[in-house]
Amino acid sequence: MDQMGIHYNIWIVFLSFALAATAAYSALNLISQVSHSTGKIRRLWLLSGACVLGSGIWAMYFVGIMASRLPFEVGYHPGRAVLSLLISILSSFLALGIAVASRQRLLRLLVAGFILGGGISAMHYVGMSSMEMDGRLHYEPMAQGISMMIALLASYIAVFLFRKFKDYTGFSAWKLCSSLFIGFAVTGMHYISLSTSRFELNSWLGAKPFLMETDFILLTGVSLVTLFMLAISGGAVFLDRHVLEKMAYHDPLTELPNRHGLERYFLDEFFGVNMGAVFFVDLDRFKSINDTLGHDIGDELLQEVADRLIRCVGCQGKVFRMGGDEFLIALPDCTLENAQDMAEHVLREVKKSYSIKGNELYVTASVGISLAPVHGTDRSALMKAADTALYTAKDSGKNKFSVFDQEMNRHQLRRMSLEKDLRKALARSEFMVVYQPKWDSFMNVTVGLEALLRWRHPEHGIISPAEFIPIAEETGLIVPITYWMLHDVCGQNMLWHRAEVANVPVSINMSARMFEGGSLYDVVEEALTRSGLEPHFLELEITESIAMNNMEETVAQLSKLRSLGVRVSLDDFGTGFSSLGNLDEIPVNTLKIDQVFIRKSKMHSKKAIISNIIAIAGNLNMEVVAEGVETTEQIELLQSLGCRVMQGFYYGRPMPVHELGQWFIENTA
């Protein structure tokens, strides 16, 4: 037997190292997308990176074989060659999967480096075993141990550097260093192992096994694997740029950029030298269109609105969809005057009619505006300011725009603080009930009381109902608060009856929320039963808007309560949207004339309205109560028109229980 050495083509050695490092860098680029993805997309990026890295390592090995000049003919066993490729891809997949985990602990990185280095070594020895030749290969144990240690150490360093760039998708010097270490792990292990090995050739030729022709088949295989690697890299880049990027940064319904696109736009393009403007655009009462005509019509309406906003903005800025019926407009070069002009233009365009599937629709918008750098120098501050201005525009009547100022910010902060405290107020017993008398001006006696809610805030004192009731309505907290109030009022009224202080009905204002669940009857019945109060001593006050909203269901619930004996009054009559044609269908005992008419009762038109309300109530056998009575002139006018029951500061302000007892004693005749 003869012992033969191995010689190398130095240029192909460098080529194999470049191939391994390039494959590693391409794989790391793909792996950088993993932390930005979830589910199947995350696994797809991981598998793509593993295939590219594993294929690159494998291709480098066989390029290294071609770099060596052997003085004998060599063939390759196809099964073992493919097995070495699978080992390379599998070890890359496991190592990369561990390395890109959210918690990058030292032990995890050590395990990942060991798997990658072990996979490189295993691929090498399986690949060497696939060589079919007329001879044997001898390994030097010490040298092979050194080559494996090089593979493990270089792989660990490469994986350890992941923490520097794993979330960064662009070019990174750390990523380049990591890929060079992977290339060094592969080429170092391969060439040290091969250069310290010895071939022993047999002097006789035996029966040849099934062999592949070395040059042509090997070159073809390496070329195909390299093309496969490049195809995966190119396909992943195309998928990222044209498909996944669109999915991630654009809204699928309107094709406008979404929140992620907004963030990227602000980082790259918005902030400049000049002033810029941010608009929050929210459609008014869009939910009613979805509820009545369906979400398909609502979606088409959103698409139409998006098109109109794009035409309004043109090339001056960009339009984004934030979700639901809310849009954002960013104008990078815009003064306050230009922003106001744009807002008026947007409002005009949005409120024009829409023709969708045979439906003629009308919708308005509210707009909140913030300016950079006056109201903020970053995206978050500008969006917060614009959102605050939007709430102000909606609160002021909708179909309007509002520019942010610091007073709005203070108002919004107070509102948020009150909402937080309101959630705890009931459990902390911070609510109290005050009572305002209803006075029969002919008989000079109290004929009823109206229970009014007050909030004793531990820091801010008494909070106005005009401030906290809308918050309670919006958050739904009004429901448990009203439950508590029903029990408290019924119990207090029963105490007055037993003490023979008063024997009159007490009215409580009802929220529209109380009618939504259909359980109002049960709640009222429970309060009456627990207190022992007779039903006709309880009166529920509703507004016109409550009566007309889902009228059939509301009338059914009120009728059931009337059959129980509970009284019902229609509050603020004349200021809502109810139709006189439906008034006789609502089970109501009393009409309450709103104080806006009483305050302006000297006007002939208001006097005529008051007279007609009193006449309507008389014809429908309803009682009448006038609210907001403060002067003797108002009393005389109301008496002349036939109204006898009145409520207002003239007869008594809202009083807590301990003051009301004394008031009863002083005013009982």
ZAMARGU-4260 file (C-alpha; in steps of 0.2 Angstrom, whole numbers, plus 5000, padded with zeros to 4 digits):
<rodrens>
0) 5000/5000/5000 | 5005/5018/4996 | 5002/5033/5007 | 4998/5049/4998 | 4996/5067/5003
5) 4983/5080/4998 | 4987/5096/4989 | 4975/5112/4988 | 4971/5125/4975 | 4973/5141/4986
10) 4960/5151/4976 | 4947/5138/4978 | 4950/5137/4996 | 4947/5156/4997 | 4931/5153/4986
15) 4925/5140/4998 | 4927/5152/5013 | 4918/5166/5004 | 4904/5154/5000 | 4902/5149/5018
20) 4902/5166/5024 | 4891/5173/5011 | 4878/5159/5014 | 4879/5163/5033 | 4876/5181/5030
25) 4861/5178/5019 | 4854/5166/5032 | 4857/5178/5046 | 4848/5191/5036 | 4833/5180/5035
30) 4834/5175/5053 | 4833/5194/5058 | 4815/5193/5052 | 4810/5180/5064 | 4808/5191/5079
35) 4796/5203/5069 | 4785/5188/5064 | 4773/5176/5073 | 4765/5159/5069 | 4768/5151/5052
40) 4777/5166/5045 | 4790/5165/5059 | 4793/5147/5056 | 4794/5150/5037 | 4808/5163/5040
45) 4817/5151/5052 | 4816/5137/5040 | 4822/5148/5025 | 4837/5153/5035 | 4841/5136/5040
50) 4840/5129/5022 | 4852/5143/5016 | 4864/5141/5030 | 4864/5122/5029 | 4865/5122/5010
55) 4880/5134/5011 | 4889/5124/5023 | 4887/5108/5013 | 4891/5117/4996 | 4907/5124/5004
60) 4912/5106/5010 | 4911/5099/4992 | 4920/5115/4985 | 4934/5111/4997 | 4935/5093/4991
65) 4936/5100/4973 | 4950/5112/4979 | 4961/5097/4984 | 4971/5088/4971 | 4970/5069/4974
70) 4982/5057/4964 | 4968/5044/4962 | 4950/5043/4956 | 4936/5047/4969 | 4918/5043/4968
75) 4904/5048/4980 | 4889/5038/4987 | 4874/5048/4984 | 4864/5042/4999 | 4877/5048/5011
80) 4880/5064/5002 | 4862/5068/5004 | 4862/5063/5022 | 4876/5075/5025 | 4866/5089/5017
85) 4851/5085/5028 | 4862/5085/5044 | 4868/5102/5040 | 4851/5109/5037 | 4844/5101/5053
90) 4858/5107/5064 | 4856/5124/5057 | 4837/5124/5060 | 4839/5119/5078 | 4854/5130/5082
95) 4845/5146/5074 | 4829/5142/5083 | 4837/5142/5100 | 4848/5157/5096 | 4833/5168/5091
100) 4822/5164/5106 | 4816/5180/5115 | 4826/5176/5131 | 4844/5174/5126 | 4852/5166/5141
105) 4870/5161/5141 | 4866/5143/5142 | 4854/5144/5127 | 4868/5152/5117 | 4880/5138/5122
110) 4868/5124/5117 | 4865/5133/5101 | 4883/5135/5097 | 4886/5117/5102 | 4873/5111/5090
115) 4879/5121/5076 | 4897/5116/5078 | 4892/5098/5081 | 4882/5098/5065 | 4896/5105/5055
120) 4907/5091/5062 | 4894/5078/5059 | 4891/5084/5041 | 4910/5084/5038 | 4913/5066/5043
125) 4897/5059/5035 | 4903/5068/5019 | 4920/5060/5020 | 4912/5043/5022 | 4903/5046/5006
130) 4919/5046/4997 | 4922/5029/4987 | 4940/5026/4982 | 4952/5012/4981 | 4960/5014/4998
135) 4957/5020/5016 | 4957/5036/5025 | 4967/5038/5042 | 4963/5052/5054 | 4975/5059/5067
140) 4964/5059/5083 | 4973/5074/5091 | 4971/5084/5075 | 4953/5079/5073 | 4950/5085/5090
145) 4957/5102/5087 | 4947/5104/5071 | 4931/5099/5080 | 4935/5112/5094 | 4938/5125/5081
150) 4921/5122/5074 | 4912/5122/5091 | 4921/5138/5097 | 4919/5148/5081 | 4901/5142/5080
155) 4898/5148/5099 | 4906/5165/5095 | 4895/5167/5080 | 4879/5162/5089 | 4884/5173/5104
160) 4885/5188/5093 | 4867/5185/5088 | 4861/5196/5103 | 4869/5211/5095 | 4859/5211/5079
165) 4845/5198/5080 | 4831/5211/5079 | 4840/5221/5065 | 4835/5218/5047 | 4848/5229/5039
170) 4867/5229/5037 | 4876/5226/5053 | 4895/5224/5057 | 4890/5212/5070 | 4880/5202/5058
175) 4895/5202/5046 | 4907/5196/5060 | 4895/5182/5065 | 4894/5176/5047 | 4914/5176/5046
180) 4915/5166/5061 | 4903/5153/5054 | 4913/5153/5038 | 4929/5150/5048 | 4920/5136/5058
185) 4916/5127/5042 | 4932/5130/5032 | 4944/5128/5048 | 4936/5112/5053 | 4936/5105/5035
190) 4954/5109/5030 | 4962/5105/5046 | 4954/5089/5047 | 4958/5085/5029 | 4976/5091/5029
195) 4980/5080/5044 | 4973/5065/5037 | 4982/5051/5026 | 4976/5041/5012 | 4982/5023/5010
200) 4980/5016/4992 | 4978/4998/4988 | 4990/4991/4976 | 4977/4980/4968 | 4960/4985/4960
205) 4945/4976/4967 | 4927/4976/4961 | 4921/4994/4961 | 4905/4999/4970 | 4892/5010/4963
210) 4901/5027/4960 | 4897/5044/4954 | 4909/5052/4941 | 4918/5064/4952 | 4920/5080/4942
215) 4903/5081/4932 | 4891/5074/4946 | 4900/5083/4960 | 4900/5100/4951 | 4882/5098/4946
220) 4877/5094/4964 | 4886/5108/4971 | 4879/5120/4957 | 4861/5114/4961 | 4863/5116/4979
225) 4870/5134/4977 | 4856/5138/4965 | 4844/5132/4978 | 4852/5142/4991 | 4851/5158/4980
230) 4833/5154/4975 | 4828/5153/4994 | 4837/5169/4998 | 4829/5178/4983 | 4812/5171/4985
235) 4812/5177/5004 | 4818/5194/4999 | 4804/5195/4986 | 4791/5189/4998 | 4797/5201/5011
240) 4797/5216/5000 | 4782/5213/4990 | 4770/5202/5000 | 4774/5202/5018 | 4779/5220/5019
245) 4762/5225/5011 | 4753/5214/5023 | 4763/5221/5038 | 4762/5239/5033 | 4746/5241/5024
250) 4727/5240/5028 | 4719/5226/5018 | 4703/5235/5016 | 4708/5252/5011 | 4726/5248/5005
255) 4731/5263/5015 | 4747/5262/5026 | 4742/5256/5044 | 4750/5259/5061 | 4766/5250/5056
260) 4767/5260/5040 | 4764/5276/5050 | 4778/5272/5062 | 4790/5270/5048 | 4784/5285/5039
265) 4787/5296/5054 | 4805/5289/5056 | 4810/5291/5038 | 4800/5306/5031 | 4789/5317/5042
270) 4800/5327/5053 | 4810/5341/5044 | 4815/5359/5046 | 4797/5366/5044 | 4781/5365/5054
275) 4771/5349/5051 | 4753/5344/5055 | 4744/5328/5061 | 4726/5325/5058 | 4715/5312/5067
280) 4699/5310/5057 | 4685/5300/5065 | 4668/5297/5056 | 4653/5302/5066 | 4639/5289/5070
285) 4647/5276/5058 | 4642/5262/5070 | 4624/5265/5066 | 4627/5262/5047 | 4636/5246/5052
290) 4622/5241/5063 | 4607/5245/5051 | 4614/5241/5034 | 4628/5228/5038 | 4647/5228/5038
295) 4648/5225/5019 | 4640/5242/5016 | 4651/5249/5030 | 4667/5242/5023 | 4663/5250/5006
300) 4659/5267/5014 | 4676/5266/5022 | 4684/5263/5005 | 4675/5278/4998 | 4680/5289/5013
305) 4698/5283/5011 | 4698/5288/4992 | 4691/5305/4996 | 4704/5308/5009 | 4718/5303/4997
310) 4711/5316/4984 | 4710/5329/4997 | 4728/5327/5003 | 4736/5324/4986 | 4754/5325/4986
315) 4755/5336/5001 | 4756/5322/5013 | 4750/5304/5017 | 4734/5296/5023 | 4734/5281/5035
320) 4720/5270/5042 | 4722/5268/5061 | 4708/5255/5063 | 4689/5255/5063 | 4682/5272/5056
325) 4698/5282/5061 | 4710/5289/5049 | 4726/5299/5051 | 4733/5312/5039 | 4751/5318/5040
330) 4756/5334/5032 | 4775/5336/5034 | 4776/5354/5028 | 4760/5363/5035 | 4757/5379/5044
335) 4742/5382/5056 | 4732/5391/5042 | 4735/5378/5030 | 4730/5364/5042 | 4714/5373/5046
340) 4710/5375/5027 | 4714/5357/5025 | 4702/5352/5039 | 4688/5362/5032 | 4691/5354/5015
345) 4691/5336/5022 | 4675/5340/5032 | 4666/5346/5016 | 4672/5331/5005 | 4667/5318/5018
350) 4650/5324/5021 | 4645/5324/5003 | 4633/5310/4999 | 4638/5292/4995 | 4629/5280/4984
355) 4633/5262/4989 | 4623/5247/4983 | 4607/5257/4980 | 4609/5266/4997 | 4611/5285/4998
360) 4622/5288/5013 | 4627/5303/5022 | 4641/5303/5035 | 4651/5317/5044 | 4668/5318/5052
365) 4676/5325/5067 | 4695/5331/5065 | 4708/5334/5078 | 4724/5343/5074 | 4741/5344/5082
370) 4756/5354/5075 | 4775/5349/5075 | 4785/5355/5084 | 4773/5366/5094 | 4763/5351/5101
375) 4777/5338/5101 | 4793/5332/5092 | 4789/5314/5091 | 4775/5303/5084 | 4768/5298/5100
380) 4766/5316/5107 | 4758/5322/5091 | 4746/5308/5090 | 4741/5310/5108 | 4738/5329/5105
385) 4728/5326/5089 | 4718/5313/5098 | 4714/5325/5112 | 4709/5338/5100 | 4697/5325/5091
390) 4688/5322/5108 | 4685/5340/5109 | 4678/5342/5092 | 4666/5327/5095 | 4661/5334/5112
395) 4657/5351/5104 | 4644/5344/5092 | 4653/5333/5079 | 4656/5338/5060 | 4669/5350/5066
400) 4688/5352/5068 | 4698/5357/5083 | 4716/5362/5085 | 4725/5356/5101 | 4729/5367/5115
405) 4736/5365/5133 | 4718/5368/5140 | 4712/5353/5131 | 4727/5343/5138 | 4722/5348/5156
410) 4704/5343/5152 | 4709/5326/5145 | 4720/5322/5160 | 4707/5327/5172 | 4694/5316/5163
415) 4706/5301/5163 | 4709/5304/5182 | 4691/5305/5185 | 4687/5290/5175 | 4700/5280/5185
420) 4693/5286/5202 | 4675/5284/5196 | 4678/5265/5195 | 4682/5264/5213 | 4670/5277/5220
425) 4655/5265/5222 | 4665/5253/5232 | 4672/5268/5243 | 4654/5275/5246 | 4659/5291/5238
430) 4641/5294/5230 | 4627/5303/5239 | 4609/5307/5234 | 4602/5324/5236 | 4583/5328/5233
435) 4574/5343/5225 | 4556/5346/5229 | 4541/5347/5217 | 4529/5359/5223 | 4510/5361/5220
440) 4509/5380/5218 | 4490/5379/5220 | 4489/5369/5236 | 4506/5375/5242 | 4512/5357/5247
445) 4526/5345/5241 | 4519/5333/5229 | 4536/5324/5225 | 4555/5324/5225 | 4568/5321/5212
450) 4583/5311/5217 | 4599/5318/5210 | 4616/5310/5211 | 4632/5318/5218 | 4650/5313/5219
455) 4660/5318/5234 | 4678/5316/5228 | 4691/5314/5242 | 4703/5326/5233 | 4692/5337/5222
460) 4677/5339/5233 | 4660/5338/5225 | 4661/5334/5206 | 4648/5341/5195 | 4636/5328/5187
465) 4638/5337/5171 | 4656/5331/5172 | 4655/5314/5179 | 4639/5307/5172 | 4645/5307/5153
470) 4660/5297/5159 | 4649/5285/5168 | 4638/5283/5153 | 4652/5280/5141 | 4661/5267/5152
475) 4645/5259/5157 | 4648/5262/5175 | 4631/5271/5176 | 4622/5254/5177 | 4629/5248/5194
480) 4628/5266/5200 | 4609/5267/5196 | 4607/5250/5204 | 4614/5257/5220 | 4604/5273/5218
485) 4587/5264/5216 | 4590/5254/5232 | 4596/5269/5242 | 4581/5280/5236 | 4568/5267/5239
490) 4575/5263/5256 | 4576/5282/5261 | 4558/5285/5255 | 4552/5271/5266 | 4561/5278/5281
495) 4552/5295/5278 | 4535/5286/5277 | 4538/5276/5293 | 4543/5292/5302 | 4528/5301/5294
500) 4540/5315/5288 | 4535/5314/5270 | 4523/5303/5259 | 4527/5308/5241 | 4534/5299/5226
505) 4552/5301/5222 | 4559/5301/5204 | 4575/5294/5198 | 4584/5298/5181 | 4586/5283/5170
510) 4601/5281/5158 | 4598/5273/5141 | 4611/5260/5147 | 4598/5254/5159 | 4586/5248/5145
515) 4600/5239/5135 | 4600/5222/5145 | 4581/5220/5147 | 4583/5218/5166 | 4577/5235/5172
520) 4560/5227/5178 | 4569/5214/5189 | 4580/5228/5196 | 4566/5239/5200 | 4556/5225/5208
525) 4570/5220/5218 | 4573/5237/5225 | 4554/5239/5229 | 4554/5222/5238 | 4569/5224/5248
530) 4563/5242/5254 | 4545/5237/5256 | 4540/5253/5246 | 4524/5253/5237 | 4527/5255/5218
535) 4517/5271/5215 | 4530/5280/5226 | 4544/5277/5214 | 4545/5287/5197 | 4557/5284/5183
540) 4562/5299/5173 | 4567/5296/5155 | 4573/5308/5141 | 4565/5309/5123 | 4581/5301/5116
545) 4579/5286/5127 | 4561/5284/5122 | 4564/5285/5103 | 4579/5274/5103 | 4573/5256/5100
550) 4556/5263/5104 | 4547/5246/5103 | 4558/5238/5116 | 4558/5253/5127 | 4539/5254/5127
555) 4538/5236/5131 | 4549/5238/5146 | 4540/5254/5152 | 4523/5246/5150 | 4528/5231/5161
560) 4534/5244/5174 | 4518/5254/5173 | 4508/5237/5176 | 4518/5235/5192 | 4513/5252/5198
565) 4528/5262/5195 | 4526/5280/5188 | 4535/5286/5172 | 4539/5304/5167 | 4546/5311/5151
570) 4560/5323/5156 | 4566/5338/5145 | 4551/5337/5134 | 4552/5348/5119 | 4571/5348/5117
575) 4574/5330/5110 | 4569/5322/5093 | 4553/5313/5098 | 4538/5314/5086 | 4521/5320/5093
580) 4513/5306/5083 | 4522/5294/5094 | 4519/5303/5111 | 4503/5294/5114 | 4511/5277/5112
585) 4524/5280/5126 | 4517/5274/5143 | 4521/5291/5152 | 4512/5299/5167 | 4520/5316/5167
590) 4528/5328/5155 | 4542/5339/5162 | 4544/5356/5153 | 4563/5359/5151 | 4570/5374/5160
595) 4576/5382/5144 | 4558/5386/5140 | 4555/5393/5157 | 4571/5404/5158 | 4565/5412/5141
600) 4547/5412/5145 | 4545/5431/5142 | 4548/5427/5124 | 4532/5425/5114 | 4538/5410/5105
605) 4543/5401/5121 | 4527/5405/5130 | 4517/5398/5115 | 4528/5382/5116 | 4524/5380/5135
610) 4506/5383/5132 | 4505/5370/5119 | 4515/5357/5130 | 4502/5360/5144 | 4488/5358/5132
615) 4495/5342/5124 | 4498/5334/5142 | 4480/5339/5147 | 4473/5331/5131 | 4483/5315/5134
620) 4478/5314/5153 | 4496/5317/5158 | 4502/5328/5172 | 4514/5343/5169 | 4529/5348/5179
625) 4539/5364/5175 | 4558/5364/5178 | 4569/5378/5183 | 4557/5389/5191 | 4566/5404/5200
630) 4555/5419/5200 | 4537/5424/5204 | 4534/5430/5187 | 4538/5413/5180 | 4526/5406/5193
635) 4512/5417/5188 | 4514/5414/5170 | 4514/5395/5172 | 4498/5396/5183 | 4489/5406/5170
640) 4493/5393/5157 | 4487/5379/5168 | 4503/5372/5176 | 4502/5369/5194 | 4517/5358/5199
645) 4534/5366/5198 | 4552/5362/5202 | 4566/5375/5204 | 4577/5385/5216 | 4562/5396/5220
650) 4555/5382/5230 | 4571/5373/5235 | 4588/5368/5230 | 4594/5350/5229 | 4597/5345/5247
655) 4605/5331/5256 | 4594/5320/5268 | 4598/5328/5284 | 4593/5345/5277 | 4578/5339/5268
660) 4570/5333/5285 | 4571/5351/5292 | 4564/5358/5276 | 4549/5346/5277 | 4546/5352/5294
665) 4547/5371/5289 | 4536/5369/5274 | 4522/5358/5280 | 4506/5367/5282
</rodrens>
